[in-house]
Amino acid sequence: MAGLTFLRVVGNEELARQEQEAADRALSERQNQSVILGLTGYLRECWDAAQMAKKPIEQEMLRALRQRNGEYEADKLQQIHDQGGSEVYMMITEVKCRAAESWLRDILLDSGSPPWDLHATPIPDMSPAQAQALQAEFAEKVLKLVQATGQAPSQEEMAEMREMVSQDYRFRVMHEAQLRADKMKIKIQDQFAQGGWEQAFNDFITDLVTFPCAFVKGPVVRRQRKLGWTTSITGQTIVDATEELAPEYERVDPFRMYPEPGISDISEGYLFEHHRMSRMELSDLIGVPGYDDDAIRKILEEGNGQSWIGEDVELMKDEEERKYYSYMRPTTEFDALEFWGKISGSMLREWGLSEDEVPDPAKEYDANVWVVGNYAIKAVLNYDPLGEKPYAKTSFIKCPGAFWGKGIPKIIEDLQSVCNAAARALVNNMGISSGPQVEVNVERLPPNEDITQLAPWKIWQTINDPTGSSAPAIALPSRTPAPAS
């Protein structure tokens, strides 16, 4: 038997199992690194502070939705029920908000031109290459002058010539810059048309007049499905579905935005956006640069996982938006938190980032992190060279120094309450005075006599009063004659 060797034969199922276990171990080691664990713990702390600071604003936004829908607050409605009065609601808020929306859409969207433009700066900055080209053009001008006259120009002539060459060159630079700006404007318009900017801005206007703030996000690179043209083997051109990564623009629900407590602008502190993602939306992130494909696949395999989001405000918001029984949806949804904010270099070092990525621990670096449950599916430095977040916000009425402004429902809240009170009093008084109040002595009526309805030409049967009184059995309220006009 000397010299014999044995080969172990492993089936395909065993190989697949071993490969899956190795991938799970690699994912677990990557998610348990100090950078990921520290990141998740820090995000939890930031999220708790932002969520707590947002609660008064959430209640204000819910009241705004109820005002537009013509609904009373629960405590006010209970008081009306206790008094037994009318529940009439004057829809003043809805009328005012709709008028403001129409006004803004007419100016910004229906004018035939976009509500933005692109122009080159009046004095464009020259690049080092352009500065060298200007110097070479000036030198060539001086050389031609020397060759033509046979003598060197004076200092005054040199200064005058330099100014003329510089002005002429800068004029050409400005002209070229404007041409590039015009071409870029066309490209931006095409990206807006393909990325859904018009619909996002239209929804943004509704938020603007209703809530304390309105938000637009973009550009966000996503996988888009679209129809394309392909050529078959026979040379026939057919229509086929294709996919590509392209920028998109979207309106962000103000209920899903959580800024850092105490800031007054998006650029000042960190910001959370809450995403409710379906399995398809989460799976579409597979293959997108910057996302952890293995972590996404693990989340899809395990289910929706742990959520950091409270359900109370979400359910009340769904009811106000006519999304009844949303909690009974059979489809799986995932709660994802997207973080944008500045992180100190020393903290990034503690998380595990290298010195090449974080060269100075004393500086602040912008990071973008996505967390779903206990998994970080994306953790990168902000791709924007200026560290800006891909959000824009404004308010119908801005409050200096405050992040959240005021919408129309908040502005006319007192007026809406006064009109509601006046309308309820009017309807209640009309109900009371809509018919006579009749006094009936039931002891003088025969059995089974109907006293619930008044009818003309009705004949009342009565009996003698047991007490001997001569008062009528049925008495109508006396009326005082109106004074002569």
Disulfide bonds with the S-S distance in Angstrom:
none
